[in-house]
Amino acid sequence: MWTSGNAVDCQEPVDCQVTLGLSGNTVDCRVTLWTVGNAVDCQVTLWTAGNAVDCQVTLLTVRNSVDCQETVDCQEHCGLSGNAVDCQEHCGLSATDMNSQSHPHSTRDRSQCNINHSEPTLNPPHVQCYIQGYTRARTKGARSEADQSDESPSLCGRHPTPPSRCSASEMQCGSGECIHRKWRCDGDPDCKDGSDEANCPARTCTPEQFKCDDGSCVGGGRQCNGLRDCADGSDELNCRNATQCTGPDKFRCRSGECIDMSKVCNKARDCPDWSDEPIKECNLNECLLNNGGCSHLCRDLVIGFECDCTPGLQLIDHKTCGDINECLNPGICSQICINLKGGYKCECHNGYQMDPTSGVCKAVGKEPSLIFTNRRDIRRLGLERREYTQIVEQQRNTVALDAAFSQNTIFWADLGHKAIYSTVLDKRGEPGVHTKVMENVQTPVGVAVDWIYKHLYWSDLATKTISVSTFNGTKHKVLLDRGLKEPASIAVDPLSGFLYWSDWGEPAKIEKSGMNGMDRQVLVATDIQWPNGITLLSFFPDLIKGRLYWVDSKLHMLSSVDLNGDNRKKVLQSAEFLGHPFALTVFEDRVFWTDGENKAIYGANKFSGSEVITLASNLNDPQDIIVYHELIQLSGTNWCLEKGENGGCSYMCLPAPQINKHSPKYTCVCPEGQELEEDGLRCRTEVNVSTPVLVDSTAEVQPLPGPFSPS
């Protein structure tokens, strides 16, 4: 720690005590403190003696006054009246107004720097209590800003954002943020201040629906079906005696009543409709004649009979037994299931060994680890020894993350710097020099690595595009720019040539296309509201066994679907563990996810959602997450190198989707403003053959809807 003029400069990363001349109160600077002129700019967690201030803030003092981020005129954004603060865009908080009664590890919102006029904790100079923002993907209801630097008006909590900030399909919360209009009065608070659930009419269910204890409604047929259809599980409470009439000691009357089997054929009317006393069937053993027509086992009952099968077989038509395909049951094997006559066998993919006790296919080789962004840094957590380290530090607003394992390289997007970076990890897992791959990227909220063709894909929330570049960023291309509302998480499978992404827009959905932007289609469009993270479990060329997993922050749900959009499964629905999930990743038999509301990382069984465990908690702001292990990215052929350099393409060579055996292996694409020549390899300047149109230079030009625009 050292000083320069009136400034304090601190480069110590931990526990560096500095005095800022604020009435002798000390500040514990846990991250880097630096100066700008006579100002102190410090990304810190702030504690003072007595009344503690524990907000993670940017502390900026300039000429004993309130300063606003991004060198804007404070008077345009922050109105000070006495000790009160009016917050709108960039908000400065007087030091005399800072007081905290919040949890020592919580930095969720502005309310944790409570205004308290009677007990000032810091004296002038004024400082800026500037809480880092969440985008809409990070916290309930917070609307994403175009620049994604650390501002978030929704977290200021003093004045609402001007109504013009919300679109026609959205409503504005009292706390300022925008949410989907259809979330109003749905029983689940989405606004930070809960204003979307205020003054709502009493919720009633239609006669054919079941009303959950939380007031929501589900179909009446879903009550007591063995599944949690109500978020609180109330549809499965007290069901046993009310609905079950099974087992050898029970008999269900045709009129619906349930009686003891001992009362059947006792020559007394126990069922109102006399169905317990059929004269021709009582005491008749149908199995004595031709085995009752059963192909295997015949079991005589008091009334009638039933056919049964030996183990490994099942009834096909109530009488004939056939082989059971146990492999159709998800999770019956950890990875590979081989159906046999009368049974099945489990095997593991290359590189995995089956645990003899649990039957789980475990990865061979180095210890797998979780790598996740924590907004201000990137961290690593071993899944076996639980070694916990910081691998990239001093970041501004790090969100999206992916890696190229064969090159020991990680890529991440920083919303504050509007850039995508990379670094190489050495053998000890320590990062090297940070390289800027792409700059002037507006709002990169999703990043995916093509480890075979050495390309980087990302989604941009502000420009509503999905783009691709080389690893070094020298060549890049906007791949999709039409029909995207709010593109978020993305994933790629270069073995099959497909790209997948989630879209928060209205209507929300999950889509896929070729990694060259062709063959676009919707995978999930129903029972989906806020799809945040997606991840793939791919077994190319058997795409049926591959799965896409995603988390829905509105429905508090983790689901999966096959890569054709079929065989959808609900893995877990829990407001407790999926309060506001952001990203997820899958490895072996486990699924792992980050949760912004709980500031934690969880893991569970990927088939059933059972065995939920907490791997990390009390985090600053967990965002994207991946499993780092070489077996996740399987080796494959780079077809662009099979016939010369770059597939003969003059610009970029991208993998094509492998729809069938006749599909091309790759296609060439050109930079912006150019198009392919007839040979499909070389690029030329685009020729505009359309009729010239005079356009008013002052008018706003809206893009035409593309062929894939949602209806």
C-alpha positions in Angstrom: 0.0 0.0 0.0 1.2 3.5 -0.8 -0.1 7.0 -1.3 0.2 9.5 -4.0 -0.7 13.1 -3.1 -4.1 13.0 -1.5 -4.9 9.6 -2.9 -4.5 6.1 -1.5 -3.3 3.4 -3.7 -3.4 -0.3 -2.7 -2.3 -3.2 -4.8 -2.4 -5.8 -2.1 -5.1 -8.3 -3.1 -6.1 -9.2 0.5 -6.5 -7.6 3.9 -4.9 -4.3 3.1 -5.9 -1.8 5.7 -6.1 1.7 4.4 -7.3 5.0 5.8 -9.3 7.2 3.5 -9.5 10.2 5.9 -13.1 9.4 6.7 -13.1 10.3 10.4 -10.5 7.7 11.1 -12.6 4.8 9.9 -10.7 2.1 8.2 -11.5 0.3 5.1 -10.7 -3.4 4.4 -9.7 -3.6 0.8 -10.1 -7.1 -0.5 -9.6 -6.4 -4.1 -7.4 -4.0 -6.0 -7.5 -0.3 -4.9 -6.2 2.2 -7.3 -6.3 6.0 -7.9 -7.4 8.3 -10.6 -5.9 11.7 -10.0 -6.8 12.6 -6.4 -9.6 10.1 -6.4 -9.7 6.7 -4.8 -11.3 4.0 -6.9 -11.6 0.7 -5.1 -13.6 -2.4 -5.8 -13.9 -3.3 -2.2 -16.0 -4.9 0.5 -16.2 -2.1 3.0 -16.2 -2.5 6.8 -16.1 0.2 9.4 -15.9 0.1 13.1 -19.3 0.2 14.8 -21.9 0.5 12.2 -20.5 -1.6 9.4 -20.9 -0.9 5.7 -20.7 -4.2 3.9 -21.8 -3.3 0.4 -19.5 -4.3 -2.5 -19.0 -0.8 -3.9 -16.9 1.3 -6.2 -15.6 3.9 -3.8 -14.9 7.1 -5.7 -14.0 10.4 -4.0 -13.4 13.4 -6.1 -13.3 16.9 -4.6 -15.4 15.9 -1.6 -18.5 15.5 -3.7 -20.7 12.8 -5.3 -19.2 11.5 -8.5 -21.1 9.4 -11.0 -19.8 6.4 -13.0 -18.8 6.8 -16.7 -17.8 10.5 -16.2 -21.4 11.8 -16.6 -22.8 14.9 -15.2 -24.1 13.9 -11.8 -26.9 16.5 -11.8 -28.5 14.8 -14.8 -28.8 11.5 -12.9 -28.7 12.0 -9.2 -30.7 14.6 -7.3 -29.6 15.3 -3.8 -32.0 16.9 -1.4 -30.6 17.2 2.1 -29.4 13.8 3.1 -31.8 12.0 0.7 -30.7 10.5 -2.6 -32.9 10.4 -5.7 -31.7 7.5 -7.9 -32.4 7.1 -11.5 -29.6 6.0 -13.7 -26.1 6.4 -12.2 -26.5 7.0 -8.5 -24.3 8.7 -6.0 -24.8 8.2 -2.3 -23.7 10.7 0.3 -21.3 9.2 2.9 -23.6 10.6 5.6 -26.4 8.4 4.2 -24.6 5.0 4.3 -25.6 2.5 6.9 -26.0 -1.2 6.7 -27.9 -3.8 8.5 -27.4 -6.5 6.0 -25.8 -10.0 6.0 -22.0 -9.8 5.9 -21.8 -11.8 2.7 -24.8 -10.3 0.8 -24.4 -7.7 -2.0 -27.7 -8.2 -3.7 -29.2 -4.7 -3.9 -29.2 -1.1 -3.0 -31.5 -1.7 -0.1 -28.5 -3.1 1.8 -27.1 0.4 2.0 -30.0 1.6 4.0 -30.6 5.3 4.3 -30.3 6.4 8.0 -30.2 10.0 8.7 -30.0 9.8 12.5 -26.9 7.5 12.7 -24.3 8.6 10.1 -21.4 6.2 9.9 -19.1 8.1 7.6 -18.5 11.8 7.4 -17.7 13.8 4.2 -16.1 13.6 1.7 -19.0 12.1 -0.1 -18.7 8.6 -1.6 -20.6 6.6 -4.1 -22.4 3.5 -2.9 -22.6 1.9 -6.2 -23.9 -1.6 -6.2 -23.1 -3.8 -9.1 -26.0 -4.6 -11.3 -27.5 -7.8 -12.5 -28.8 -8.3 -16.0 -32.2 -9.8 -16.3 -30.6 -13.2 -16.5 -28.9 -12.7 -13.1 -31.6 -11.7 -10.8 -35.4 -11.7 -10.7 -36.9 -9.1 -12.9 -33.9 -6.9 -13.5 -33.9 -5.7 -17.1 -30.6 -5.9 -18.9 -29.0 -2.7 -19.9 -27.3 -2.2 -23.3 -23.8 -1.6 -22.1 -23.9 -4.0 -19.2 -21.1 -2.2 -17.3 -22.1 -2.4 -13.7 -25.1 -0.2 -13.8 -28.6 -1.5 -13.0 -31.4 1.1 -12.4 -33.5 -1.7 -11.1 -31.2 -2.2 -8.2 -31.2 1.5 -7.2 -34.6 1.2 -5.7 -35.5 4.9 -5.3 -37.3 6.0 -8.4 -38.8 3.9 -11.2 -37.2 3.8 -14.7 -39.1 6.0 -17.1 -42.1 4.1 -18.6 -40.7 4.3 -22.1 -37.9 1.9 -21.0 -40.4 -1.0 -21.0 -41.8 -2.5 -24.2 -45.4 -3.0 -24.9 -45.3 -6.6 -23.8 -43.8 -5.7 -20.5 -44.9 -4.1 -17.2 -42.9 -1.8 -15.1 -42.2 -2.7 -11.4 -42.5 -0.1 -8.7 -38.8 -0.7 -8.2 -38.1 0.2 -11.8 -37.3 -3.0 -13.6 -39.3 -4.4 -16.5 -40.9 -7.9 -16.5 -43.2 -9.8 -18.9 -46.7 -8.5 -18.6 -48.1 -12.0 -18.4 -46.2 -12.5 -15.1 -48.5 -10.0 -13.4 -50.6 -11.7 -10.7 -49.3 -15.2 -11.4 -48.6 -15.9 -7.7 -44.8 -15.7 -8.1 -43.2 -12.3 -7.2 -40.9 -11.3 -10.1 -40.4 -7.6 -9.2 -37.7 -6.9 -6.7 -40.4 -5.0 -4.6 -43.1 -7.6 -5.3 -45.3 -5.0 -7.0 -46.3 -7.4 -9.8 -48.3 -9.3 -7.2 -49.9 -6.3 -5.5 -53.6 -5.6 -5.6 -54.3 -8.8 -7.5 -57.8 -10.3 -7.5 -58.3 -13.5 -5.4 -57.1 -16.4 -7.5 -59.8 -19.0 -8.2 -59.5 -22.3 -10.0 -62.1 -23.6 -12.5 -64.2 -26.6 -11.4 -62.0 -29.1 -13.3 -58.8 -27.8 -11.6 -57.0 -28.5 -8.4 -56.1 -25.4 -6.2 -52.6 -25.7 -4.7 -51.9 -24.4 -1.3 -49.9 -21.5 -2.8 -53.0 -20.4 -4.8 -51.9 -21.7 -8.2 -54.1 -24.1 -10.2 -53.2 -27.4 -11.9 -55.3 -29.8 -13.9 -57.6 -31.9 -11.6 -56.2 -35.1 -13.2 -52.8 -34.2 -11.8 -53.8 -34.6 -8.2 -52.3 -37.6 -6.6 -50.6 -38.8 -9.7 -47.3 -39.4 -8.0 -45.7 -36.2 -9.5 -45.2 -32.7 -7.9 -47.4 -30.6 -10.2 -47.9 -27.8 -7.6 -44.7 -26.0 -6.8 -45.3 -26.6 -3.1 -46.2 -30.3 -3.6 -49.7 -29.9 -2.1 -51.3 -31.9 -5.0 -49.6 -35.0 -3.6 -50.5 -34.6 0.1 -52.9 -37.0 1.9 -53.4 -39.1 -1.2 -52.9 -42.7 0.0 -56.2 -43.4 1.6 -58.2 -41.2 -0.8 -57.2 -42.6 -4.1 -55.3 -45.9 -3.9 -57.2 -49.1 -4.1 -54.4 -51.5 -5.1 -52.9 -54.7 -3.9 -54.2 -58.2 -3.5 -56.4 -57.3 -0.4 -58.4 -54.5 -2.2 -61.2 -54.5 -4.7 -62.5 -51.5 -6.5 -66.2 -51.5 -7.3 -67.3 -50.4 -10.7 -69.1 -47.5 -9.0 -65.8 -46.4 -7.6 -65.8 -47.5 -4.0 -62.9 -49.6 -2.6 -63.6 -52.6 -0.4 -61.7 -55.4 1.2 -61.2 -58.4 -1.1 -62.6 -60.6 1.7 -66.0 -59.1 1.0 -66.0 -60.1 -2.6 -68.1 -63.1 -3.5 -69.4 -63.4 0.1 -73.1 -63.4 -1.1 -73.6 -59.9 0.4 -73.9 -56.6 -1.4 -70.8 -54.5 -0.4 -70.6 -52.5 -3.6 -73.7 -50.3 -4.2 -73.9 -51.7 -7.8 -73.4 -55.4 -6.8 -70.2 -55.6 -8.8 -68.6 -57.5 -6.0 -71.1 -60.4 -6.5 -71.1 -61.5 -10.2 -72.8 -64.9 -10.0 -71.1 -66.4 -13.1 -67.5 -65.4 -12.0 -67.5 -66.1 -8.3 -65.5 -69.2 -7.4 -64.7 -70.0 -11.1 -61.0 -70.8 -11.9 -60.5 -69.7 -15.4 -56.8 -70.8 -15.4 -57.8 -74.4 -15.5 -59.0 -74.1 -19.1 -56.1 -73.5 -21.6 -54.1 -71.5 -18.9 -56.7 -68.8 -19.2 -55.3 -68.0 -22.7 -52.1 -66.6 -21.0 -48.8 -67.2 -22.8 -46.9 -67.7 -19.6 -48.4 -67.4 -16.1 -52.1 -67.4 -15.2 -53.2 -66.2 -11.7 -56.7 -67.0 -10.6 -58.6 -64.2 -8.7 -61.8 -64.3 -6.7 -63.4 -62.6 -9.6 -61.7 -63.4 -12.9 -58.0 -64.0 -13.5 -54.9 -62.2 -14.7 -51.9 -63.1 -16.8 -48.3 -62.5 -15.7 -44.8 -62.9 -17.1 -41.5 -64.2 -15.9 -38.8 -61.7 -15.0 -37.4 -59.7 -18.0 -40.7 -60.0 -19.9 -43.8 -57.9 -19.9 -47.4 -58.2 -21.1 -48.0 -56.9 -24.6 -51.8 -57.5 -25.0 -52.9 -58.5 -21.4 -52.2 -62.1 -22.3 -49.0 -62.4 -24.4 -45.6 -61.8 -22.9 -42.8 -60.1 -24.8 -39.3 -58.7 -24.0 -39.0 -55.6 -21.9 -36.7 -52.9 -23.3 -35.4 -51.7 -20.0 -33.1 -49.3 -21.9 -36.1 -47.1 -22.5 -36.1 -46.1 -18.9 -33.9 -43.0 -18.3 -31.1 -43.6 -15.8 -31.3 -47.4 -15.8 -27.7 -47.2 -17.0 -25.2 -44.5 -16.4 -24.2 -44.3 -20.1 -24.7 -47.2 -22.5 -27.6 -49.7 -22.1 -27.7 -52.9 -24.2 -31.1 -54.6 -24.2 -31.0 -58.4 -23.9 -33.8 -60.9 -24.1 -35.1 -61.0 -20.5 -32.7 -58.4 -19.3 -30.1 -55.7 -20.1 -26.5 -54.8 -19.7 -24.8 -51.5 -18.8 -21.5 -50.3 -20.3 -19.4 -47.2 -20.3 -17.9 -45.0 -23.1 -14.2 -45.0 -23.7 -12.3 -43.2 -21.0 -14.8 -44.1 -18.3 -14.9 -47.0 -15.9 -17.9 -48.4 -14.1 -18.0 -48.0 -10.3 -18.7 -51.6 -9.1 -20.7 -50.3 -6.2 -22.9 -47.6 -7.7 -22.8 -48.6 -11.3 -21.9 -45.0 -12.3 -19.5 -44.5 -15.2 -16.6 -42.5 -13.7 -14.1 -40.6 -15.8 -10.5 -41.9 -15.9 -7.6 -39.4 -15.8 -7.2 -36.1 -14.2 -9.6 -34.8 -11.5 -12.6 -33.1 -13.0 -13.3 -29.6 -11.7 -15.9 -26.9 -12.0 -14.8 -23.5 -13.4 -17.3 -20.7 -12.9 -17.5 -16.9 -13.3 -18.1 -14.9 -10.2 -18.5 -11.5 -11.9 -15.3 -10.0 -10.4 -13.2 -13.2 -10.9 -13.2 -16.7 -12.3 -12.8 -19.6 -9.8 -12.1 -23.3 -9.9 -13.4 -26.1 -7.6 -12.2 -29.7 -7.7 -15.0 -32.3 -7.7 -12.9 -34.9 -5.8 -10.5 -33.1 -3.4 -12.6 -30.0 -3.4 -9.5 -27.7 -3.9 -10.9 -24.2 -4.3 -8.8 -21.6 -6.2 -9.1 -18.3 -8.0 -7.7 -18.5 -11.5 -8.6 -15.1 -13.0 -8.9 -12.1 -10.8 -9.6 -8.3 -11.0 -12.4 -8.6 -13.6 -15.1 -6.0 -14.0 -18.2 -7.9 -15.0 -17.3 -11.4 -16.1 -20.3 -13.5 -17.1 -20.1 -16.0 -19.9 -17.4 -18.8 -20.0 -16.2 -21.8 -22.0 -12.9 -23.6 -22.6 -10.9 -25.5 -25.2 -9.5 -28.3 -23.1 -7.0 -29.7 -25.6 -5.3 -26.3 -25.6 -5.8 -25.6 -21.9 -7.5 -22.3 -22.8 -10.5 -20.6 -21.3 -12.6 -17.9 -22.9 -14.8 -15.5 -21.1 -16.9 -12.4 -21.8 -16.7 -9.2 -19.7 -19.9 -7.1 -20.0 -18.2 -4.1 -18.5 -15.3 -4.1 -21.0 -17.6 -5.2 -23.8 -15.0 -7.7 -24.8 -14.2 -11.4 -25.0 -10.9 -12.6 -23.5 -8.8 -15.8 -23.4 -5.9 -17.1 -21.3 -3.9 -20.3 -21.3 -3.7 -22.3 -18.1 -0.4 -23.9 -17.3 0.1 -27.4 -16.0 -0.7 -26.2 -12.5 -3.9 -24.6 -13.7 -2.4 -21.1 -13.3 -3.5 -18.5 -16.0 -1.0 -16.8 -18.3 -1.4 -13.5 -20.2 -4.9 -12.4 -20.9 -5.6 -11.9 -24.6 -8.4 -9.8 -26.0 -10.1 -12.0 -28.6 -13.0 -9.6 -29.6 -13.7 -6.1 -28.6 -16.7 -3.8 -29.1 -19.0 -6.7 -28.3 -22.1 -5.0 -26.9 -23.7 -7.5 -24.5 -22.1 -11.0 -24.8 -24.2 -13.1 -22.4 -23.3 -16.6 -23.9 -20.0 -18.1 -25.1 -19.4 -21.5 -26.7 -16.2 -23.1 -27.9 -15.9 -25.2 -31.1 -12.8 -27.2 -30.0 -12.5 -29.1 -33.4 -12.7 -26.2 -35.9 -11.1 -23.8 -33.4 -14.0 -21.3 -33.5 -15.7 -19.2 -30.8 -19.5 -18.6 -30.8 -21.3 -15.9 -28.8 -24.7 -14.4 -28.3 -25.2 -10.6 -28.0 -28.3 -9.5 -26.1 -28.0 -5.9 -27.3 -27.6 -6.5 -31.0 -29.8 -9.6 -30.9 -27.3 -11.6 -32.9 -25.2 -14.8 -32.7 -21.7 -14.5 -34.1 -18.7 -16.7 -34.7 -14.9 -15.9 -34.9 -11.6 -17.7 -35.0 -9.9 -18.2 -31.7 -7.7 -15.2 -32.2 -10.5 -13.0 -33.4 -9.0 -12.0 -36.7 -11.9 -13.4 -38.7 -15.5 -13.1 -37.5 -19.0 -13.3 -38.9 -22.6 -12.5 -37.7 -24.2 -15.9 -38.1 -27.8 -15.2 -37.1 -29.4 -11.7 -36.9 -33.1 -12.3 -37.6 -35.9 -13.6 -35.4 -33.9 -13.4 -32.2 -35.6 -11.5 -29.4 -33.2 -11.9 -26.4 -30.6 -14.6 -27.2 -28.9 -15.9 -24.1 -27.0 -19.1 -23.4 -25.5 -21.0 -26.3 -23.9 -24.4 -26.8 -22.3 -26.2 -29.8 -21.7 -29.8 -30.8 -19.0 -29.7 -33.6 -19.2 -33.5 -34.0 -22.7 -33.2 -35.4 -22.4 -29.6 -36.6 -25.2 -28.1 -34.6 -25.6 -24.9 -32.5 -28.1 -24.5 -29.7 -29.3 -21.4 -27.9 -32.0 -20.1 -25.5 -34.1 -17.0 -26.1 -35.7 -15.1 -23.2 -37.9 -13.1 -25.5 -41.6 -13.3 -25.9 -42.4 -16.1 -26.7 -39.5 -17.8 -24.9 -38.0 -20.8 -26.6 -34.9 -22.9 -27.3 -33.7 -23.3 -30.8 -31.0 -25.0 -32.8 -29.3 -24.5 -36.2 -26.3 -25.7 -38.1 -23.0 -24.2 -36.9 -23.0 -22.4 -40.3 -26.4 -20.8 -39.5 -28.5 -23.1 -41.7 -31.3 -25.5 -40.9 -32.8 -23.5 -38.1 -35.6 -25.0 -36.0 -37.3 -24.7 -32.6 -36.7 -27.4 -30.1 -38.7 -26.2 -27.1 -41.6 -23.7 -27.2 -44.1 -24.9 -24.6 -44.0 -24.8 -20.8 -41.0 -22.5 -21.0 -40.8 -18.9 -19.7 -37.3 -17.8 -18.8 -34.7 -20.3 -20.2 -31.3 -19.2 -18.9 -28.5 -21.7 -19.1 -28.4 -24.6 -21.5 -25.8 -27.4 -21.8 -25.4 -30.5 -24.0 -24.8 -34.2 -23.3 -24.0 -35.5 -26.8 -23.3 -39.0 -28.0 -22.7 -38.3 -31.7 -23.7 -40.0 -34.1 -26.5 -41.3 -31.9 -28.3 -38.0 -31.4 -31.3 -39.8 -29.8 -29.2 -40.6 -26.8 -27.9 -37.0 -26.6 -29.7 -34.6 -24.3 -30.0 -30.8 -23.9 -30.5 -29.7 -20.4 -31.7 -26.2 -19.4 -32.9 -24.2 -16.4 -35.9 -22.0 -16.3 -35.6 -19.1 -13.8 -39.3 -18.3 -13.8 -40.6 -21.9 -13.4 -37.7 -22.8 -10.9 -37.2 -25.9 -13.1 -34.4 -28.0 -14.5 -35.4 -30.0 -17.6 -34.0 -32.0 -20.5 -35.0 -33.0 -24.0 -33.4 -35.1 -26.7 -31.6 -33.3 -29.5 -34.6 -33.5 -31.8 -36.8 -31.8 -29.3 -38.6 -35.0 -28.2 -38.7 -37.1 -25.0 -38.9 -34.1 -22.6 -38.2 -34.8 -18.9 -38.6 -32.6 -15.9 -35.5 -33.4 -13.8 -36.1 -31.1 -10.8 -38.5 -28.3 -9.9 -37.7 -26.5 -6.6 -38.1 -22.9 -5.6 -35.5 -23.7 -2.8 -32.7 -25.0 -4.9 -33.7 -23.3 -8.2 -34.6 -19.9 -6.8 -32.9 -18.1 -9.8 -30.7 -20.5 -11.7 -28.4 -19.0 -14.3 -26.2 -21.7 -15.9 -25.6 -25.4 -15.7 -23.3 -28.2 -16.8 -23.4 -32.0 -16.9 -20.7 -34.6 -16.1 -20.9 -38.3 -15.3 -24.3 -38.8 -13.6 -24.5 -35.3 -12.1 -25.8 -32.0 -13.2 -24.4 -28.8 -11.6 -25.9 -25.3 -11.7 -25.3 -21.8 -10.3 -28.1 -19.9 -8.5 -28.0 -16.1 -8.3 -30.7 -15.8 -5.6 -29.0 -18.3 -3.3 -25.5 -17.2 -4.4 -24.5 -20.9 -4.5 -23.6 -23.8 -6.7 -25.6 -27.0 -6.5 -25.4 -30.5 -7.8 -27.9 -33.3 -8.3 -28.6 -36.6 -10.1 -29.1 -35.7 -13.8 -31.8 -38.4 -14.3 -34.0 -37.9 -11.2 -33.0 -34.6 -9.7 -32.4 -36.4 -6.4 -29.4 -36.2 -4.1 -29.2 -32.4 -4.2 -26.0 -31.1 -2.6 -24.4 -27.7 -2.1 -20.9 -27.4 -3.5 -20.3 -23.7 -2.8 -22.2 -21.0 -1.0 -21.9 -17.3 0.1 -20.6 -16.5 -3.4 -20.5 -12.9 -4.7 -22.4 -13.4 -7.9 -22.1 -16.9 -9.5 -22.8 -16.8 -13.3 -21.7 -19.3 -15.9 -20.3 -22.7 -15.1 -18.5 -25.5 -16.9 -16.9 -28.8 -16.0 -13.2 -28.8 -17.0 -12.1 -32.3 -18.1 -10.7 -33.6 -21.4 -13.4 -36.3 -21.8 -16.1 -33.7 -22.3 -14.8 -32.6 -25.7 -14.4 -35.7 -27.8 -11.9 -35.7 -30.6 -13.3 -35.5 -34.2 -12.3 -34.7 -37.7 -11.8 -31.1 -38.8 -13.1 -31.4 -42.3 -11.9 -28.0 -43.2 -8.4 -29.3 -43.1 -9.0 -32.5 -45.1 -8.8 -30.9 -48.5 -6.1 -28.3 -48.1 -6.0 -25.2 -45.8 -9.3 -23.8 -44.6 -11.3 -26.1 -46.9 -10.4 -23.9 -49.9 -12.5 -21.1 -48.4 -11.1 -17.6 -48.9 -12.5 -16.4 -45.5 -14.0 -18.8 -43.0 -14.8 -22.5 -43.1 -17.7 -23.6 -40.8 -19.0 -27.1 -40.1 -22.3 -28.0 -41.7 -25.1 -29.8 -39.8 -24.9 -33.5 -40.2 -28.6 -34.2 -41.0 -28.0 -37.4 -43.0 -25.2 -39.2 -44.7 -25.4 -36.9 -47.7 -25.0 -33.7 -45.8 -21.9 -31.6 -46.7 -19.2 -31.5 -44.1 -18.6 -27.8 -44.2 -19.6 -24.5 -46.0 -17.7 -21.3 -46.6 -18.9 -17.9 -45.3 -17.8 -14.4 -46.1 -17.2 -11.3 -44.0 -19.8 -8.5 -43.7 -20.5 -6.8 -47.0 -19.3 -9.7 -49.1 -21.0 -12.8 -50.6 -19.8 -16.1 -52.0 -19.0 -16.5 -55.6 -20.6 -19.3 -57.7 -17.8 -21.7 -56.7 -18.9 -21.5 -53.0 -15.3 -20.8 -51.9 -14.3 -17.3 -52.8 -15.8 -14.0 -51.7 -16.8 -10.9 -53.6 -18.4 -7.6 -52.8 -22.1 -7.9 -52.5 -24.1 -6.8 -55.5 -27.4 -5.1 -54.6 -29.8 -6.0 -57.4 -32.8 -4.6 -55.7 -34.5 -1.4 -57.0 -33.0 1.7 -55.3 -35.2 3.2 -52.7 -34.9 6.8 -51.4 -34.9 6.8 -47.6 -35.3 9.8 -45.3 -31.9 10.0 -43.6 -33.6 11.3 -40.4 -36.0 8.4 -40.2 -35.4 5.3 -38.1 -35.0 2.2 -40.2 -36.4 -1.0 -38.7 -35.0 -4.3 -39.9 -37.4 -6.5 -41.9 -38.6 -9.6 -40.1 -36.6 -12.6 -41.2 -37.9 -16.0 -42.3 -37.4 -17.3 -38.8 -39.2 -14.5 -37.0 -41.6 -15.9 -34.3 -45.2 -15.4 -35.1 
